[in-house]
Amino acid sequence: MIDLDDEQAVRAGDPGGMLANVAAFSEHCREGYRLGRRAAPLPDVQDVRSIAFCGMGGSAVAGDMIRAMYADRLPVPVVVVRTSELPEFCGPHSLVLASSYSGGTAEALACFEEAVKRGCRVIAIASGGELAARAQELELARVALPDGFMPRAALGYIALGALGVLEAVGFLPPLEHDVEVATAELAALAATCAPSAPSEVNPAKRLAGRIGDRTPVVWGGEGIGSVAAGRWKTQFNENAKVPAWASSLPELDHNEVVGWSQGAGSRSFLVALRHEGEPPDVAARFAPSLDIARSAGASVEEVWASGGSALSRFLSLALLGDFTTSYLGIARGVDPTPIEAIERVKRALAEA
């Protein structure tokens, strides 16, 4: 295991520069929001009755975030589509956001084309590729993201770009103040998690060191905690190159807790993502549920979000997860950036 307090070794273990991208998260969020508000030409949404957010992987997390965070503010329901099939209800009175950072994701492209065919109001979120080209060809709105990032490292651009364009069409109230406060808080958190900050004051390094060679399991309360847990899970997969699992409360108390039988957790490290906005009934479930995991032999740590708004809390959890998973990969001796297994699947599909 690489010593995470050896700054030179940490930087050498990150040749793809993932930590630098993570450290710039606050800037990505600020710029993404600006780009979303500038998207054009915007569709008329006065008679829109549903929103479908279509994407895969990191490009779909924004949809989960919007649904969890703003369902009580949006006048229409939101669904997140992680397949190539657009839901049957999508039609002329639906707004479809097709999200693919690369612009080449097959599933997002398929939904985009079907949405156009059905006469949906369509907005593309992409840095380039076929999705951006088709949006330009059809004179449809596009949130034009900068290129050059791994899709999972572009969460700030994608998520805040989506919020910005939903504000621009009139589905969300002005978010500028919330974004400014959140990004300032993210910048401060990033400083505490920087490679130069030692483990005793660096929560991400300390947590990565505690996890070590155990299998990560991440829990979050339904809503932003659950979305953040899903993000941590996939970041453990891609940045640290380890299997990981994520679940949400209260659902896991109706099934998963039974699986934490005596000795079953001896190789697991459970991270519970918490925030001050949890519903009281969900918050009350954490203590007894975590006790069951401890009784099964799991190591447990609660990680609390920072910030006074739901946006700040979600983004702070996402940032801490990105740092933690990157440090875990480096500590294990793997470069966080490459995703050879995904490329292998793509090559196999192309050859089939």
Wavefront OBJ file of the C-alpha trace (Angstrom):
o trace
v 0.000 0.000 0.000
v 1.270 3.472 -0.897
v 1.669 5.916 1.982
v -0.952 8.611 1.333
v 1.053 11.109 3.390
v 3.933 10.830 0.916
v 2.795 13.603 -1.424
v 5.363 12.732 -4.085
v 4.283 9.084 -4.095
v 0.615 10.098 -4.295
v 1.216 12.298 -7.319
v 3.310 9.592 -8.969
v 0.471 7.143 -8.389
v -1.982 9.425 -10.195
v -0.475 9.843 -13.680
v -3.921 10.446 -15.180
v -4.444 13.480 -12.950
v -7.721 12.399 -11.354
v -6.992 14.249 -8.106
v -6.469 17.513 -9.990
v -9.848 17.093 -11.678
v -11.520 16.319 -8.347
v -9.900 19.349 -6.722
v -11.416 21.583 -9.425
v -14.958 20.321 -8.736
v -16.206 23.674 -7.423
v -15.023 25.420 -10.587
v -16.668 22.756 -12.746
v -19.961 23.273 -10.917
v -19.855 27.034 -11.290
v -19.022 26.837 -15.003
v -21.557 24.072 -15.647
v -24.328 26.189 -14.180
v -23.313 29.112 -16.399
v -23.280 26.894 -19.497
v -26.692 25.469 -18.651
v -28.254 28.892 -18.371
v -26.735 29.847 -21.750
v -28.116 26.835 -23.664
v -30.036 27.733 -26.817
v -32.443 27.620 -28.562
v -34.604 26.779 -25.561
v -37.851 24.850 -26.110
v -41.213 26.182 -24.931
v -42.185 24.081 -21.897
v -45.447 25.744 -20.867
v -47.498 22.644 -21.694
v -44.871 20.032 -20.758
v -46.273 17.401 -18.410
v -43.236 15.141 -17.792
v -39.438 15.179 -17.860
v -37.246 12.235 -18.894
v -33.529 12.427 -18.157
v -31.725 9.899 -20.381
v -28.117 8.822 -19.824
v -25.737 6.210 -18.506
v -23.039 6.142 -15.836
v -21.772 9.514 -14.682
v -23.909 11.262 -17.286
v -27.081 9.987 -15.586
v -26.258 10.979 -11.993
v -27.524 14.497 -12.668
v -30.971 13.100 -13.347
v -30.974 11.226 -10.044
v -29.866 14.396 -8.261
v -32.594 16.511 -9.857
v -35.277 13.978 -9.003
v -34.103 13.644 -5.386
v -33.479 17.305 -4.726
v -36.091 19.212 -6.668
v -39.112 16.913 -6.971
v -40.949 19.166 -4.512
v -40.240 22.233 -6.656
v -40.842 20.833 -10.142
v -44.431 21.023 -11.384
v -44.089 17.762 -13.365
v -42.680 14.284 -12.600
v -39.105 13.347 -13.512
v -37.898 9.895 -14.562
v -34.303 8.807 -15.147
v -33.856 6.471 -18.117
v -30.800 4.198 -18.125
v -31.687 2.137 -21.196
v -31.952 2.665 -24.942
v -35.752 2.634 -24.778
v -37.653 5.852 -24.216
v -40.722 5.362 -21.972
v -43.990 5.062 -23.870
v -45.499 8.117 -22.143
v -42.883 10.422 -23.674
v -44.420 12.478 -26.452
v -45.091 16.056 -27.578
v -45.834 17.126 -23.995
v -42.581 15.700 -22.588
v -39.201 17.334 -22.103
v -36.346 14.914 -22.797
v -32.817 15.714 -21.629
v -30.349 13.441 -23.424
v -27.107 13.392 -21.429
v -23.865 11.915 -22.728
v -20.624 13.647 -21.815
v -18.779 12.105 -24.757
v -21.755 12.516 -27.054
v -21.349 8.925 -28.182
v -23.264 6.869 -25.601
v -25.447 4.455 -27.584
v -28.329 4.417 -25.113
v -28.562 8.209 -24.841
v -28.357 8.568 -28.614
v -31.154 6.038 -29.111
v -33.405 7.916 -26.668
v -32.524 11.220 -28.331
v -33.496 9.971 -31.774
v -36.729 8.427 -30.508
v -37.597 11.638 -28.666
v -37.111 13.639 -31.858
v -39.237 11.138 -33.786
v -42.085 11.441 -31.263
v -42.027 15.234 -31.243
v -40.723 15.641 -27.673
v -39.083 18.880 -26.554
v -35.403 17.896 -26.504
v -32.263 19.291 -24.869
v -28.841 17.661 -25.386
v -26.112 17.735 -22.731
v -22.760 16.829 -24.289
v -19.200 17.951 -24.922
v -19.291 16.871 -28.572
v -19.681 13.647 -30.508
v -22.741 12.540 -32.443
v -25.192 13.845 -29.847
v -23.869 17.392 -30.118
v -23.728 17.151 -33.917
v -27.331 15.936 -34.151
v -28.575 18.650 -31.794
v -26.839 21.274 -33.921
v -28.152 19.745 -37.153
v -31.731 19.781 -35.841
v -31.310 23.223 -34.234
v -32.134 21.866 -30.798
v -30.923 23.224 -27.467
v -27.586 21.946 -26.223
v -25.687 22.443 -22.997
v -22.223 22.633 -24.571
v -19.751 21.138 -22.087
v -15.963 21.428 -22.361
v -14.226 18.286 -23.577
v -11.107 16.500 -22.318
v -12.469 14.849 -19.160
v -13.348 11.308 -18.190
v -17.169 11.340 -18.002
v -17.195 10.613 -14.257
v -14.840 13.554 -13.689
v -17.298 15.892 -15.412
v -20.116 15.522 -12.865
v -19.968 19.208 -11.919
v -20.416 20.293 -15.522
v -23.182 17.776 -16.264
v -25.189 18.153 -13.047
v -25.037 21.920 -12.755
v -25.486 22.264 -16.505
v -28.748 20.363 -16.163
v -29.864 22.564 -13.257
v -28.938 25.687 -15.183
v -30.934 24.744 -18.267
v -33.978 23.713 -16.195
v -33.804 27.133 -14.569
v -33.450 28.766 -17.975
v -36.611 27.130 -19.352
v -38.502 28.105 -16.198
v -38.853 24.772 -14.414
v -36.656 25.797 -11.459
v -36.430 29.072 -9.547
v -33.205 31.115 -9.718
v -30.402 29.046 -8.171
v -27.497 31.469 -8.487
v -27.233 32.153 -4.750
v -27.384 28.457 -3.858
v -24.718 27.682 -6.458
v -22.396 30.444 -5.246
v -22.678 29.312 -1.628
v -22.251 25.647 -2.537
v -19.196 26.198 -4.713
v -17.499 28.305 -2.028
v -18.069 25.497 0.473
v -16.763 22.925 -2.024
v -13.562 24.909 -2.526
v -12.948 24.915 1.239
v -13.617 21.157 1.467
v -11.276 20.472 -1.447
v -8.474 22.272 0.389
v -8.837 19.950 3.391
v -8.695 16.897 1.089
v -5.729 18.017 -1.038
v -2.649 15.754 -1.460
v -0.661 18.241 0.629
v -3.026 17.839 3.620
v -1.886 15.042 5.968
v -4.186 12.213 7.015
v -4.816 13.567 10.509
v -6.649 16.567 9.003
v -7.629 15.042 5.659
v -10.950 13.145 5.921
v -10.610 11.496 2.507
v -7.110 10.137 3.136
v -8.090 8.949 6.586
v -11.168 7.121 5.323
v -9.288 5.538 2.418
v -6.666 4.317 4.897
v -9.353 2.828 7.131
v -11.031 1.012 4.231
v -7.757 -0.556 3.101
v -8.381 -3.925 1.453
v -11.946 -4.341 2.743
v -14.943 -4.331 0.376
v -16.817 -1.017 0.545
v -20.558 -0.915 1.175
v -22.243 2.504 1.101
v -25.578 3.421 2.687
v -27.551 6.611 2.315
v -31.003 7.805 3.287
v -33.589 7.851 0.487
v -33.168 11.092 -1.446
v -29.848 12.862 -1.787
v -28.143 10.375 0.548
v -29.182 7.492 -1.665
v -28.000 9.262 -4.820
v -24.676 10.086 -3.167
v -24.299 6.452 -2.077
v -24.785 5.317 -5.660
v -22.149 7.803 -6.790
v -19.671 6.558 -4.153
v -20.317 2.962 -5.248
v -19.495 3.633 -8.900
v -16.488 5.768 -7.948
v -15.130 2.890 -5.845
v -15.562 0.718 -8.938
v -13.894 3.079 -11.411
v -11.364 5.025 -9.325
v -10.268 2.353 -6.849
v -10.945 -0.627 -9.161
v -12.755 -2.597 -6.444
v -16.219 -4.166 -6.191
v -18.598 -2.103 -4.063
v -22.272 -2.011 -3.163
v -24.766 0.716 -2.311
v -28.164 0.638 -0.624
v -30.655 3.112 0.798
v -32.710 3.450 3.922
v -35.500 2.652 4.644
v -35.542 -0.010 1.885
v -32.490 -1.918 3.152
v -34.195 -2.413 6.524
v -36.747 -4.584 4.737
v -34.208 -7.018 3.257
v -30.467 -6.332 3.404
v -30.174 -6.197 7.193
v -31.040 -9.889 7.313
v -27.933 -10.648 5.258
v -25.676 -9.079 7.868
v -25.530 -12.288 9.860
v -22.774 -13.152 12.339
v -19.381 -13.044 10.622
v -20.795 -12.007 7.258
v -19.307 -8.514 7.468
v -15.731 -9.413 8.428
v -14.346 -8.330 5.038
v -16.609 -5.304 4.600
v -16.295 -1.602 5.353
v -19.621 0.186 5.617
v -19.746 3.925 4.919
v -22.977 5.609 6.038
v -23.604 8.932 4.289
v -25.537 11.297 6.539
v -26.917 14.826 6.260
v -28.908 17.218 8.404
v -31.894 17.172 6.070
v -32.795 13.505 6.565
v -36.476 12.847 7.372
v -36.736 11.967 11.098
v -38.044 8.457 10.409
v -35.084 7.711 8.133
v -32.537 9.248 10.520
v -33.861 7.055 13.346
v -33.104 3.910 11.359
v -29.358 4.455 10.990
v -28.256 3.591 14.548
v -29.979 0.181 14.862
v -29.138 -0.725 11.252
v -25.454 0.117 11.691
v -25.387 -1.866 14.926
v -26.523 -4.933 12.988
v -23.668 -4.463 10.490
v -21.168 -4.056 13.332
v -22.485 -7.237 14.945
v -21.775 -9.002 11.660
v -18.134 -7.926 11.900
v -18.176 -4.941 9.541
v -16.114 -1.830 10.149
v -18.383 1.222 10.065
v -17.924 4.951 9.624
v -20.527 7.697 9.349
v -19.672 10.511 6.936
v -21.624 13.734 7.328
v -22.389 16.205 4.562
v -21.541 19.852 4.987
v -23.560 22.867 3.918
v -26.904 24.427 4.686
v -28.772 23.565 1.468
v -29.648 20.270 -0.184
v -27.440 21.245 -3.130
v -24.439 21.919 -0.880
v -24.970 18.690 1.030
v -25.178 16.479 -2.028
v -22.199 18.089 -3.726
v -20.076 17.896 -0.557
v -20.793 14.161 -0.276
v -19.977 13.676 -3.952
v -16.694 15.560 -3.619
v -15.612 13.670 -0.515
v -16.440 10.403 -2.263
v -14.417 11.338 -5.329
v -11.381 12.151 -3.183
v -11.738 9.047 -0.998
v -12.083 6.628 -3.898
v -9.186 8.217 -5.781
v -6.942 7.964 -2.722
v -7.987 4.345 -2.212
v -6.980 3.512 -5.779
v -3.630 5.234 -5.372
v -3.014 3.506 -2.038
v -3.701 0.171 -3.747
v -1.170 1.002 -6.450
v -3.616 1.594 -9.313
v -4.056 4.710 -11.440
v -7.605 5.988 -10.762
v -8.147 7.251 -14.319
v -8.127 4.267 -16.756
v -11.244 2.121 -17.150
v -9.856 -0.807 -19.127
v -12.695 -3.176 -18.177
v -15.283 -0.836 -19.718
v -13.175 -0.432 -22.847
v -12.865 -4.221 -23.024
v -16.658 -4.594 -22.985
v -17.007 -1.953 -25.687
v -14.467 -3.749 -27.895
v -16.262 -7.065 -27.413
v -19.603 -5.509 -28.362
v -18.085 -3.859 -31.420
v -16.663 -7.207 -32.558
v -19.887 -9.140 -31.932
l 1 2 3 4 5 6 7 8 9 10 11 12 13 14 15 16 17 18 19 20 21 22 23 24 25 26 27 28 29 30 31 32 33 34 35 36 37 38 39 40 41 42 43 44 45 46 47 48 49 50 51 52 53 54 55 56 57 58 59 60 61 62 63 64 65 66 67 68 69 70 71 72 73 74 75 76 77 78 79 80 81 82 83 84 85 86 87 88 89 90 91 92 93 94 95 96 97 98 99 100 101 102 103 104 105 106 107 108 109 110 111 112 113 114 115 116 117 118 119 120 121 122 123 124 125 126 127 128 129 130 131 132 133 134 135 136 137 138 139 140 141 142 143 144 145 146 147 148 149 150 151 152 153 154 155 156 157 158 159 160 161 162 163 164 165 166 167 168 169 170 171 172 173 174 175 176 177 178 179 180 181 182 183 184 185 186 187 188 189 190 191 192 193 194 195 196 197 198 199 200 201 202 203 204 205 206 207 208 209 210 211 212 213 214 215 216 217 218 219 220 221 222 223 224 225 226 227 228 229 230 231 232 233 234 235 236 237 238 239 240 241 242 243 244 245 246 247 248 249 250 251 252 253 254 255 256 257 258 259 260 261 262 263 264 265 266 267 268 269 270 271 272 273 274 275 276 277 278 279 280 281 282 283 284 285 286 287 288 289 290 291 292 293 294 295 296 297 298 299 300 301 302 303 304 305 306 307 308 309 310 311 312 313 314 315 316 317 318 319 320 321 322 323 324 325 326 327 328 329 330 331 332 333 334 335 336 337 338 339 340 341 342 343 344 345 346 347 348 349 350 351 352
